[in-house]
Amino acid sequence: MKKIEELTISELPELVKEGRTVLFFTASWCGDCKFLKPFMPAVESDFADIKFIEVDTDASMDLAQELNIFGIPSMVVFQDGQEVGRLVNKDRKTKQEVEDFLNSVA
């Protein structure tokens, strides 16, 4: 997964303009983020047609606010530049729940 320390709102359109892209909003201090990270390589492998990008929420606070990211970890899915779904972690998510979500926005 490509990791971007700081992503700005002006950089977003170019990043998500083609195909499916998942922005995975995390933070180094986030316990639920640490729970998801070990199985994310397998999820990426299962969904090879999707570009996954990890975004440091603390360093990209303006973007997080612009996209109304109030909880982390969060995943925002874009298809050809348009948001098509989001998964906000109210409860700790399993690998199966993440995959079910990604299938639902296919």
Biopython code that builds the backbone (N, CA, C, O; Angstrom):
import numpy as np
from Bio.PDB.StructureBuilder import StructureBuilder

atoms = [
    (1, "MET", "N", (0.855, -1.172, 0.000)),
    (1, "MET", "CA", (0.000, 0.000, 0.000)),
    (1, "MET", "C", (0.897, 1.230, 0.000)),
    (1, "MET", "O", (1.823, 1.353, 0.801)),
    (2, "LYS", "N", (0.600, 2.111, -0.900)),
    (2, "LYS", "CA", (1.340, 3.370, -0.943)),
    (2, "LYS", "C", (0.937, 4.208, 0.273)),
    (2, "LYS", "O", (-0.245, 4.313, 0.599)),
    (3, "LYS", "N", (1.924, 4.796, 0.934)),
    (3, "LYS", "CA", (1.639, 5.637, 2.098)),
    (3, "LYS", "C", (1.980, 7.073, 1.757)),
    (3, "LYS", "O", (3.062, 7.364, 1.246)),
    (4, "ILE", "N", (1.046, 7.969, 2.046)),
    (4, "ILE", "CA", (1.250, 9.397, 1.826)),
    (4, "ILE", "C", (1.177, 10.083, 3.180)),
    (4, "ILE", "O", (0.150, 10.048, 3.859)),
    (5, "GLU", "N", (2.274, 10.701, 3.556)),
    (5, "GLU", "CA", (2.315, 11.378, 4.849)),
    (5, "GLU", "C", (1.355, 12.562, 4.879)),
    (5, "GLU", "O", (0.599, 12.736, 5.834)),
    (6, "GLU", "N", (1.392, 13.369, 3.827)),
    (6, "GLU", "CA", (0.518, 14.543, 3.785)),
    (6, "GLU", "C", (-0.108, 14.638, 2.404)),
    (6, "GLU", "O", (0.589, 14.709, 1.393)),
    (7, "LEU", "N", (-1.425, 14.637, 2.378)),
    (7, "LEU", "CA", (-2.180, 14.744, 1.135)),
    (7, "LEU", "C", (-3.089, 15.956, 1.252)),
    (7, "LEU", "O", (-3.799, 16.116, 2.245)),
    (8, "THR", "N", (-3.064, 16.806, 0.236)),
    (8, "THR", "CA", (-3.892, 18.011, 0.270)),
    (8, "THR", "C", (-5.111, 17.837, -0.622)),
    (8, "THR", "O", (-5.143, 16.972, -1.497)),
    (9, "ILE", "N", (-6.102, 18.667, -0.386)),
    (9, "ILE", "CA", (-7.332, 18.611, -1.166)),
    (9, "ILE", "C", (-7.053, 18.919, -2.636)),
    (9, "ILE", "O", (-7.738, 18.392, -3.512)),
    (10, "SER", "N", (-6.067, 19.758, -2.920)),
    (10, "SER", "CA", (-5.754, 20.087, -4.315)),
    (10, "SER", "C", (-5.091, 18.912, -5.043)),
    (10, "SER", "O", (-5.169, 18.826, -6.269)),
    (11, "GLU", "N", (-4.445, 18.013, -4.307)),
    (11, "GLU", "CA", (-3.807, 16.839, -4.910)),
    (11, "GLU", "C", (-4.779, 15.681, -5.125)),
    (11, "GLU", "O", (-4.499, 14.772, -5.906)),
    (12, "LEU", "N", (-5.901, 15.710, -4.446)),
    (12, "LEU", "CA", (-6.840, 14.589, -4.466)),
    (12, "LEU", "C", (-7.379, 14.250, -5.853)),
    (12, "LEU", "O", (-7.342, 13.078, -6.227)),
    (13, "PRO", "N", (-7.879, 15.206, -6.640)),
    (13, "PRO", "CA", (-8.478, 14.842, -7.936)),
    (13, "PRO", "C", (-7.541, 14.042, -8.844)),
    (13, "PRO", "O", (-7.975, 13.090, -9.493)),
    (14, "GLU", "N", (-6.286, 14.413, -8.895)),
    (14, "GLU", "CA", (-5.323, 13.694, -9.745)),
    (14, "GLU", "C", (-5.109, 12.265, -9.252)),
    (14, "GLU", "O", (-4.945, 11.341, -10.048)),
    (15, "LEU", "N", (-5.114, 12.098, -7.945)),
    (15, "LEU", "CA", (-4.843, 10.801, -7.335)),
    (15, "LEU", "C", (-5.968, 9.794, -7.571)),
    (15, "LEU", "O", (-5.713, 8.596, -7.696)),
    (16, "VAL", "N", (-7.204, 10.275, -7.632)),
    (16, "VAL", "CA", (-8.364, 9.371, -7.698)),
    (16, "VAL", "C", (-9.096, 9.422, -9.035)),
    (16, "VAL", "O", (-10.194, 8.878, -9.151)),
    (17, "LYS", "N", (-8.514, 10.061, -10.042)),
    (17, "LYS", "CA", (-9.261, 10.324, -11.274)),
    (17, "LYS", "C", (-9.538, 9.089, -12.121)),
    (17, "LYS", "O", (-10.510, 9.082, -12.877)),
    (18, "GLU", "N", (-8.717, 8.044, -12.022)),
    (18, "GLU", "CA", (-8.911, 6.874, -12.871)),
    (18, "GLU", "C", (-9.042, 5.606, -12.043)),
    (18, "GLU", "O", (-8.272, 5.378, -11.111)),
    (19, "GLY", "N", (-10.024, 4.786, -12.392)),
    (19, "GLY", "CA", (-10.199, 3.503, -11.729)),
    (19, "GLY", "C", (-10.725, 3.652, -10.317)),
    (19, "GLY", "O", (-11.241, 4.698, -9.925)),
    (20, "ARG", "N", (-10.577, 2.560, -9.558)),
    (20, "ARG", "CA", (-11.018, 2.568, -8.166)),
    (20, "ARG", "C", (-9.828, 2.815, -7.257)),
    (20, "ARG", "O", (-8.771, 2.201, -7.400)),
    (21, "THR", "N", (-10.025, 3.723, -6.325)),
    (21, "THR", "CA", (-8.988, 4.086, -5.362)),
    (21, "THR", "C", (-9.598, 4.093, -3.971)),
    (21, "THR", "O", (-10.686, 4.632, -3.765)),
    (22, "VAL", "N", (-8.899, 3.494, -3.020)),
    (22, "VAL", "CA", (-9.312, 3.525, -1.619)),
    (22, "VAL", "C", (-8.316, 4.380, -0.853)),
    (22, "VAL", "O", (-7.120, 4.088, -0.828)),
    (23, "LEU", "N", (-8.818, 5.433, -0.230)),
    (23, "LEU", "CA", (-8.012, 6.204, 0.711)),
    (23, "LEU", "C", (-8.264, 5.621, 2.094)),
    (23, "LEU", "O", (-9.397, 5.607, 2.575)),
    (24, "PHE", "N", (-7.211, 5.144, 2.723)),
    (24, "PHE", "CA", (-7.277, 4.497, 4.028)),
    (24, "PHE", "C", (-6.701, 5.476, 5.044)),
    (24, "PHE", "O", (-5.484, 5.607, 5.177)),
    (25, "PHE", "N", (-7.593, 6.163, 5.760)),
    (25, "PHE", "CA", (-7.190, 7.182, 6.735)),
    (25, "PHE", "C", (-6.823, 6.512, 8.055)),
    (25, "PHE", "O", (-7.628, 5.795, 8.650)),
    (26, "THR", "N", (-5.582, 6.759, 8.502)),
    (26, "THR", "CA", (-5.066, 6.143, 9.719)),
    (26, "THR", "C", (-4.281, 7.173, 10.534)),
    (26, "THR", "O", (-4.131, 8.326, 10.132)),
    (27, "ALA", "N", (-3.794, 6.730, 11.673)),
    (27, "ALA", "CA", (-2.874, 7.533, 12.493)),
    (27, "ALA", "C", (-2.000, 6.570, 13.282)),
    (27, "ALA", "O", (-2.417, 5.454, 13.593)),
    (28, "SER", "N", (-0.806, 6.997, 13.600)),
    (28, "SER", "CA", (0.153, 6.122, 14.288)),
    (28, "SER", "C", (-0.327, 5.706, 15.677)),
    (28, "SER", "O", (0.072, 4.653, 16.175)),
    (29, "TRP", "N", (-1.169, 6.508, 16.302)),
    (29, "TRP", "CA", (-1.631, 6.246, 17.658)),
    (29, "TRP", "C", (-2.942, 5.450, 17.700)),
    (29, "TRP", "O", (-3.426, 5.122, 18.783)),
    (30, "CYS", "N", (-3.508, 5.144, 16.556)),
    (30, "CYS", "CA", (-4.844, 4.539, 16.465)),
    (30, "CYS", "C", (-4.784, 3.019, 16.639)),
    (30, "CYS", "O", (-4.214, 2.316, 15.805)),
    (31, "GLY", "N", (-5.367, 2.529, 17.710)),
    (31, "GLY", "CA", (-5.372, 1.093, 17.990)),
    (31, "GLY", "C", (-6.120, 0.277, 16.959)),
    (31, "GLY", "O", (-5.649, -0.786, 16.555)),
    (32, "ASP", "N", (-7.283, 0.754, 16.522)),
    (32, "ASP", "CA", (-8.047, 0.012, 15.515)),
    (32, "ASP", "C", (-7.330, 0.003, 14.168)),
    (32, "ASP", "O", (-7.467, -0.950, 13.402)),
    (33, "CYS", "N", (-6.565, 1.057, 13.873)),
    (33, "CYS", "CA", (-5.752, 1.080, 12.642)),
    (33, "CYS", "C", (-4.706, -0.023, 12.702)),
    (33, "CYS", "O", (-4.475, -0.724, 11.717)),
    (34, "LYS", "N", (-4.077, -0.173, 13.859)),
    (34, "LYS", "CA", (-3.055, -1.207, 14.037)),
    (34, "LYS", "C", (-3.658, -2.601, 13.914)),
    (34, "LYS", "O", (-2.978, -3.533, 13.485)),
    (35, "PHE", "N", (-4.927, -2.752, 14.286)),
    (35, "PHE", "CA", (-5.613, -4.035, 14.154)),
    (35, "PHE", "C", (-5.823, -4.389, 12.682)),
    (35, "PHE", "O", (-5.682, -5.551, 12.301)),
    (36, "LEU", "N", (-6.157, -3.397, 11.852)),
    (36, "LEU", "CA", (-6.422, -3.634, 10.427)),
    (36, "LEU", "C", (-5.156, -3.876, 9.610)),
    (36, "LEU", "O", (-5.165, -4.682, 8.680)),
    (37, "LYS", "N", (-4.089, -3.200, 9.941)),
    (37, "LYS", "CA", (-2.887, -3.210, 9.092)),
    (37, "LYS", "C", (-2.327, -4.597, 8.781)),
    (37, "LYS", "O", (-1.904, -4.817, 7.646)),
    (38, "PRO", "N", (-2.298, -5.550, 9.725)),
    (38, "PRO", "CA", (-1.716, -6.855, 9.387)),
    (38, "PRO", "C", (-2.434, -7.597, 8.259)),
    (38, "PRO", "O", (-1.790, -8.331, 7.508)),
    (39, "PHE", "N", (-3.739, -7.427, 8.123)),
    (39, "PHE", "CA", (-4.431, -8.154, 7.055)),
    (39, "PHE", "C", (-4.679, -7.319, 5.799)),
    (39, "PHE", "O", (-5.227, -7.832, 4.823)),
    (40, "MET", "N", (-4.291, -6.063, 5.806)),
    (40, "MET", "CA", (-4.502, -5.240, 4.607)),
    (40, "MET", "C", (-3.707, -5.712, 3.386)),
    (40, "MET", "O", (-4.224, -5.594, 2.275)),
    (41, "PRO", "N", (-2.479, -6.242, 3.518)),
    (41, "PRO", "CA", (-1.814, -6.769, 2.319)),
    (41, "PRO", "C", (-2.616, -7.884, 1.645)),
    (41, "PRO", "O", (-2.643, -7.963, 0.416)),
    (42, "ALA", "N", (-3.263, -8.740, 2.425)),
    (42, "ALA", "CA", (-4.095, -9.802, 1.848)),
    (42, "ALA", "C", (-5.320, -9.212, 1.161)),
    (42, "ALA", "O", (-5.730, -9.694, 0.105)),
    (43, "VAL", "N", (-5.908, -8.175, 1.750)),
    (43, "VAL", "CA", (-7.051, -7.501, 1.124)),
    (43, "VAL", "C", (-6.612, -6.881, -0.200)),
    (43, "VAL", "O", (-7.302, -7.012, -1.211)),
    (44, "GLU", "N", (-5.475, -6.214, -0.192)),
    (44, "GLU", "CA", (-4.952, -5.624, -1.435)),
    (44, "GLU", "C", (-4.738, -6.688, -2.501)),
    (44, "GLU", "O", (-5.028, -6.459, -3.675)),
    (45, "SER", "N", (-4.240, -7.830, -2.107)),
    (45, "SER", "CA", (-4.010, -8.924, -3.050)),
    (45, "SER", "C", (-5.332, -9.440, -3.619)),
    (45, "SER", "O", (-5.426, -9.736, -4.810)),
    (46, "ASP", "N", (-6.345, -9.545, -2.768)),
    (46, "ASP", "CA", (-7.664, -10.017, -3.203)),
    (46, "ASP", "C", (-8.366, -9.011, -4.108)),
    (46, "ASP", "O", (-9.216, -9.388, -4.915)),
    (47, "PHE", "N", (-8.016, -7.738, -3.979)),
    (47, "PHE", "CA", (-8.639, -6.666, -4.763)),
    (47, "PHE", "C", (-7.555, -5.933, -5.553)),
    (47, "PHE", "O", (-7.362, -4.726, -5.400)),
    (48, "ALA", "N", (-6.862, -6.678, -6.391)),
    (48, "ALA", "CA", (-5.708, -6.147, -7.124)),
    (48, "ALA", "C", (-6.076, -5.034, -8.098)),
    (48, "ALA", "O", (-5.207, -4.273, -8.524)),
    (49, "ASP", "N", (-7.357, -4.931, -8.455)),
    (49, "ASP", "CA", (-7.794, -3.880, -9.384)),
    (49, "ASP", "C", (-7.992, -2.534, -8.693)),
    (49, "ASP", "O", (-8.267, -1.532, -9.353)),
    (50, "ILE", "N", (-7.853, -2.507, -7.379)),
    (50, "ILE", "CA", (-8.054, -1.276, -6.609)),
    (50, "ILE", "C", (-6.698, -0.726, -6.173)),
    (50, "ILE", "O", (-5.820, -1.475, -5.746)),
    (51, "LYS", "N", (-6.543, 0.584, -6.285)),
    (51, "LYS", "CA", (-5.344, 1.266, -5.783)),
    (51, "LYS", "C", (-5.621, 1.667, -4.331)),
    (51, "LYS", "O", (-6.569, 2.403, -4.059)),
    (52, "PHE", "N", (-4.799, 1.188, -3.407)),
    (52, "PHE", "CA", (-4.940, 1.496, -1.988)),
    (52, "PHE", "C", (-3.880, 2.514, -1.588)),
    (52, "PHE", "O", (-2.701, 2.359, -1.903)),
    (53, "ILE", "N", (-4.318, 3.558, -0.890)),
    (53, "ILE", "CA", (-3.402, 4.600, -0.434)),
    (53, "ILE", "C", (-3.673, 4.877, 1.039)),
    (53, "ILE", "O", (-4.789, 5.224, 1.425)),
    (54, "GLU", "N", (-2.641, 4.720, 1.849)),
    (54, "GLU", "CA", (-2.748, 5.026, 3.275)),
    (54, "GLU", "C", (-2.453, 6.506, 3.479)),
    (54, "GLU", "O", (-1.432, 7.017, 3.018)),
    (55, "VAL", "N", (-3.354, 7.185, 4.171)),
    (55, "VAL", "CA", (-3.220, 8.620, 4.409)),
    (55, "VAL", "C", (-3.080, 8.861, 5.912)),
    (55, "VAL", "O", (-3.924, 8.428, 6.696)),
    (56, "ASP", "N", (-2.026, 9.544, 6.302)),
    (56, "ASP", "CA", (-1.824, 9.920, 7.700)),
    (56, "ASP", "C", (-2.794, 11.053, 8.029)),
    (56, "ASP", "O", (-2.633, 12.180, 7.561)),
    (57, "THR", "N", (-3.788, 10.741, 8.828)),
    (57, "THR", "CA", (-4.838, 11.713, 9.138)),
    (57, "THR", "C", (-4.289, 12.933, 9.869)),
    (57, "THR", "O", (-4.714, 14.057, 9.601)),
    (58, "ASP", "N", (-3.358, 12.726, 10.779)),
    (58, "ASP", "CA", (-2.795, 13.858, 11.521)),
    (58, "ASP", "C", (-2.081, 14.835, 10.598)),
    (58, "ASP", "O", (-2.195, 16.048, 10.773)),
    (59, "ALA", "N", (-1.348, 14.320, 9.617)),
    (59, "ALA", "CA", (-0.600, 15.179, 8.696)),
    (59, "ALA", "C", (-1.480, 15.745, 7.587)),
    (59, "ALA", "O", (-1.104, 16.711, 6.923)),
    (60, "SER", "N", (-2.654, 15.142, 7.388)),
    (60, "SER", "CA", (-3.560, 15.559, 6.304)),
    (60, "SER", "C", (-4.895, 16.024, 6.874)),
    (60, "SER", "O", (-5.956, 15.710, 6.334)),
    (61, "MET", "N", (-4.830, 16.768, 7.962)),
    (61, "MET", "CA", (-6.037, 17.174, 8.682)),
    (61, "MET", "C", (-6.997, 17.988, 7.820)),
    (61, "MET", "O", (-8.210, 17.804, 7.923)),
    (62, "ASP", "N", (-6.491, 18.877, 6.977)),
    (62, "ASP", "CA", (-7.384, 19.679, 6.129)),
    (62, "ASP", "C", (-8.182, 18.791, 5.184)),
    (62, "ASP", "O", (-9.381, 18.997, 4.997)),
    (63, "LEU", "N", (-7.519, 17.805, 4.591)),
    (63, "LEU", "CA", (-8.215, 16.878, 3.699)),
    (63, "LEU", "C", (-9.232, 16.055, 4.476)),
    (63, "LEU", "O", (-10.359, 15.869, 4.019)),
    (64, "ALA", "N", (-8.843, 15.564, 5.642)),
    (64, "ALA", "CA", (-9.758, 14.777, 6.468)),
    (64, "ALA", "C", (-11.006, 15.588, 6.814)),
    (64, "ALA", "O", (-12.119, 15.063, 6.774)),
    (65, "GLN", "N", (-10.825, 16.849, 7.150)),
    (65, "GLN", "CA", (-11.976, 17.700, 7.457)),
    (65, "GLN", "C", (-12.825, 17.945, 6.221)),
    (65, "GLN", "O", (-14.053, 17.914, 6.295)),
    (66, "GLU", "N", (-12.183, 18.186, 5.087)),
    (66, "GLU", "CA", (-12.910, 18.429, 3.836)),
    (66, "GLU", "C", (-13.757, 17.216, 3.445)),
    (66, "GLU", "O", (-14.855, 17.365, 2.909)),
    (67, "LEU", "N", (-13.239, 16.016, 3.717)),
    (67, "LEU", "CA", (-13.962, 14.786, 3.380)),
    (67, "LEU", "C", (-14.833, 14.285, 4.531)),
    (67, "LEU", "O", (-15.393, 13.191, 4.457)),
    (68, "ASN", "N", (-14.948, 15.083, 5.592)),
    (68, "ASN", "CA", (-15.763, 14.725, 6.757)),
    (68, "ASN", "C", (-15.333, 13.401, 7.385)),
    (68, "ASN", "O", (-16.166, 12.555, 7.711)),
    (69, "ILE", "N", (-14.028, 13.237, 7.548)),
    (69, "ILE", "CA", (-13.485, 12.064, 8.229)),
    (69, "ILE", "C", (-13.418, 12.408, 9.710)),
    (69, "ILE", "O", (-12.541, 13.154, 10.145)),
    (70, "PHE", "N", (-14.352, 11.858, 10.481)),
    (70, "PHE", "CA", (-14.416, 12.170, 11.905)),
    (70, "PHE", "C", (-13.944, 11.021, 12.780)),
    (70, "PHE", "O", (-13.698, 11.208, 13.972)),
    (71, "GLY", "N", (-13.817, 9.843, 12.203)),
    (71, "GLY", "CA", (-13.340, 8.682, 12.943)),
    (71, "GLY", "C", (-12.330, 7.918, 12.111)),
    (71, "GLY", "O", (-12.410, 7.892, 10.883)),
    (72, "ILE", "N", (-11.383, 7.301, 12.790)),
    (72, "ILE", "CA", (-10.414, 6.482, 12.070)),
    (72, "ILE", "C", (-10.305, 5.128, 12.760)),
    (72, "ILE", "O", (-10.534, 5.011, 13.964)),
    (73, "PRO", "N", (-9.956, 4.121, 11.992)),
    (73, "PRO", "CA", (-9.661, 4.161, 10.573)),
    (73, "PRO", "C", (-10.924, 4.352, 9.741)),
    (73, "PRO", "O", (-12.009, 3.910, 10.119)),
    (74, "SER", "N", (-10.762, 5.004, 8.628)),
    (74, "SER", "CA", (-11.842, 5.178, 7.656)),
    (74, "SER", "C", (-11.301, 4.866, 6.275)),
    (74, "SER", "O", (-10.135, 5.122, 5.973)),
    (75, "MET", "N", (-12.165, 4.311, 5.444)),
    (75, "MET", "CA", (-11.829, 4.072, 4.045)),
    (75, "MET", "C", (-12.832, 4.816, 3.188)),
    (75, "MET", "O", (-14.043, 4.696, 3.379)),
    (76, "VAL", "N", (-12.317, 5.586, 2.239)),
    (76, "VAL", "CA", (-13.166, 6.291, 1.284)),
    (76, "VAL", "C", (-12.809, 5.746, -0.092)),
    (76, "VAL", "O", (-11.648, 5.761, -0.500)),
    (77, "VAL", "N", (-13.830, 5.263, -0.804)),
    (77, "VAL", "CA", (-13.614, 4.646, -2.112)),
    (77, "VAL", "C", (-14.057, 5.611, -3.197)),
    (77, "VAL", "O", (-15.147, 6.179, -3.142)),
    (78, "PHE", "N", (-13.186, 5.783, -4.187)),
    (78, "PHE", "CA", (-13.473, 6.622, -5.348)),
    (78, "PHE", "C", (-13.465, 5.759, -6.596)),
    (78, "PHE", "O", (-12.644, 4.852, -6.732)),
    (79, "GLN", "N", (-14.382, 6.047, -7.501)),
    (79, "GLN", "CA", (-14.408, 5.417, -8.821)),
    (79, "GLN", "C", (-14.347, 6.529, -9.850)),
    (79, "GLN", "O", (-15.261, 7.348, -9.948)),
    (80, "ASP", "N", (-13.270, 6.554, -10.615)),
    (80, "ASP", "CA", (-13.085, 7.570, -11.653)),
    (80, "ASP", "C", (-13.355, 8.984, -11.138)),
    (80, "ASP", "O", (-14.024, 9.783, -11.793)),
    (81, "GLY", "N", (-12.822, 9.274, -9.956)),
    (81, "GLY", "CA", (-12.894, 10.615, -9.395)),
    (81, "GLY", "C", (-14.101, 10.915, -8.529)),
    (81, "GLY", "O", (-14.155, 11.971, -7.899)),
    (82, "GLN", "N", (-15.074, 10.009, -8.481)),
    (82, "GLN", "CA", (-16.284, 10.233, -7.694)),
    (82, "GLN", "C", (-16.305, 9.302, -6.482)),
    (82, "GLN", "O", (-15.994, 8.116, -6.596)),
    (83, "GLU", "N", (-16.672, 9.847, -5.325)),
    (83, "GLU", "CA", (-16.800, 8.995, -4.147)),
    (83, "GLU", "C", (-17.978, 8.047, -4.335)),
    (83, "GLU", "O", (-19.075, 8.467, -4.703)),
    (84, "VAL", "N", (-17.733, 6.746, -4.073)),
    (84, "VAL", "CA", (-18.791, 5.748, -4.229)),
    (84, "VAL", "C", (-19.087, 5.004, -2.935)),
    (84, "VAL", "O", (-20.034, 4.219, -2.882)),
    (85, "GLY", "N", (-18.297, 5.234, -1.891)),
    (85, "GLY", "CA", (-18.579, 4.569, -0.631)),
    (85, "GLY", "C", (-17.547, 4.905, 0.422)),
    (85, "GLY", "O", (-16.449, 5.376, 0.128)),
    (86, "ARG", "N", (-17.939, 4.645, 1.666)),
    (86, "ARG", "CA", (-16.997, 4.850, 2.769)),
    (86, "ARG", "C", (-17.316, 3.891, 3.896)),
    (86, "ARG", "O", (-18.467, 3.526, 4.137)),
    (87, "LEU", "N", (-16.259, 3.499, 4.572)),
    (87, "LEU", "CA", (-16.349, 2.609, 5.718)),
    (87, "LEU", "C", (-15.696, 3.330, 6.885)),
    (87, "LEU", "O", (-14.497, 3.609, 6.870)),
    (88, "VAL", "N", (-16.498, 3.624, 7.891)),
    (88, "VAL", "CA", (-15.991, 4.295, 9.087)),
    (88, "VAL", "C", (-16.006, 3.272, 10.208)),
    (88, "VAL", "O", (-16.994, 2.564, 10.402)),
    (89, "ASN", "N", (-14.934, 3.201, 10.925)),
    (89, "ASN", "CA", (-14.777, 2.167, 11.931)),
    (89, "ASN", "C", (-15.422, 2.566, 13.249)),
    (89, "ASN", "O", (-14.761, 3.116, 14.130)),
    (90, "LYS", "N", (-16.707, 2.291, 13.381)),
    (90, "LYS", "CA", (-17.368, 2.500, 14.670)),
    (90, "LYS", "C", (-17.025, 1.345, 15.605)),
    (90, "LYS", "O", (-16.818, 1.540, 16.803)),
    (91, "ASP", "N", (-16.968, 0.153, 15.046)),
    (91, "ASP", "CA", (-16.552, -1.045, 15.768)),
    (91, "ASP", "C", (-15.364, -1.628, 15.017)),
    (91, "ASP", "O", (-15.227, -1.419, 13.811)),
    (92, "ARG", "N", (-14.526, -2.340, 15.704)),
    (92, "ARG", "CA", (-13.353, -2.951, 15.068)),
    (92, "ARG", "C", (-13.824, -3.856, 13.927)),
    (92, "ARG", "O", (-14.699, -4.700, 14.118)),
    (93, "LYS", "N", (-13.241, -3.675, 12.748)),
    (93, "LYS", "CA", (-13.635, -4.432, 11.564)),
    (93, "LYS", "C", (-12.693, -5.610, 11.342)),
    (93, "LYS", "O", (-11.491, -5.530, 11.597)),
    (94, "THR", "N", (-13.275, -6.706, 10.859)),
    (94, "THR", "CA", (-12.491, -7.878, 10.500)),
    (94, "THR", "C", (-12.114, -7.801, 9.025)),
    (94, "THR", "O", (-12.616, -6.954, 8.286)),
    (95, "LYS", "N", (-11.230, -8.692, 8.611)),
    (95, "LYS", "CA", (-10.852, -8.775, 7.201)),
    (95, "LYS", "C", (-12.089, -9.033, 6.350)),
    (95, "LYS", "O", (-12.264, -8.420, 5.297)),
    (96, "GLN", "N", (-12.947, -9.942, 6.808)),
    (96, "GLN", "CA", (-14.159, -10.267, 6.051)),
    (96, "GLN", "C", (-15.073, -9.049, 5.914)),
    (96, "GLN", "O", (-15.647, -8.831, 4.847)),
    (97, "GLU", "N", (-15.216, -8.267, 6.958)),
    (97, "GLU", "CA", (-16.061, -7.071, 6.888)),
    (97, "GLU", "C", (-15.491, -6.045, 5.914)),
    (97, "GLU", "O", (-16.245, -5.399, 5.186)),
    (98, "VAL", "N", (-14.177, -5.890, 5.894)),
    (98, "VAL", "CA", (-13.551, -4.965, 4.942)),
    (98, "VAL", "C", (-13.776, -5.469, 3.518)),
    (98, "VAL", "O", (-14.119, -4.686, 2.632)),
    (99, "GLU", "N", (-13.587, -6.770, 3.294)),
    (99, "GLU", "CA", (-13.798, -7.331, 1.960)),
    (99, "GLU", "C", (-15.261, -7.229, 1.537)),
    (99, "GLU", "O", (-15.547, -6.923, 0.379)),
    (100, "ASP", "N", (-16.185, -7.479, 2.456)),
    (100, "ASP", "CA", (-17.612, -7.338, 2.137)),
    (100, "ASP", "C", (-17.931, -5.906, 1.724)),
    (100, "ASP", "O", (-18.680, -5.679, 0.774)),
    (101, "PHE", "N", (-17.362, -4.949, 2.437)),
    (101, "PHE", "CA", (-17.566, -3.542, 2.082)),
    (101, "PHE", "C", (-17.040, -3.261, 0.679)),
    (101, "PHE", "O", (-17.737, -2.654, -0.134)),
    (102, "LEU", "N", (-15.819, -3.696, 0.391)),
    (102, "LEU", "CA", (-15.231, -3.437, -0.927)),
    (102, "LEU", "C", (-16.042, -4.102, -2.037)),
    (102, "LEU", "O", (-16.186, -3.538, -3.121)),
    (103, "ASN", "N", (-16.569, -5.290, -1.775)),
    (103, "ASN", "CA", (-17.438, -5.947, -2.763)),
    (103, "ASN", "C", (-18.730, -5.171, -2.972)),
    (103, "ASN", "O", (-19.281, -5.161, -4.074)),
    (104, "SER", "N", (-19.212, -4.527, -1.926)),
    (104, "SER", "CA", (-20.485, -3.793, -2.025)),
    (104, "SER", "C", (-20.368, -2.525, -2.860)),
    (104, "SER", "O", (-21.377, -2.013, -3.346)),
    (105, "VAL", "N", (-19.164, -2.015, -3.031)),
    (105, "VAL", "CA", (-18.973, -0.801, -3.833)),
    (105, "VAL", "C", (-18.323, -1.112, -5.180)),
    (105, "VAL", "O", (-17.856, -0.215, -5.881)),
    (106, "ALA", "N", (-18.304, -2.388, -5.525)),
    (106, "ALA", "CA", (-17.693, -2.807, -6.808)),
    (106, "ALA", "C", (-18.554, -2.381, -7.981)),
    (106, "ALA", "O", (-18.205, -2.644, -9.131)),
]
sb = StructureBuilder()
sb.init_structure("model")
sb.init_model(0)
sb.init_chain("A")
sb.init_seg("    ")
for serial, (resi, resn, name, xyz) in enumerate(atoms, 1):
    if name == "N":
        sb.init_residue(resn, " ", resi, " ")
    sb.init_atom(name, np.array(xyz, "f"), 0.0, 1.0, " ", f" {name:<3s}", serial, name[0])
structure = sb.get_structure()
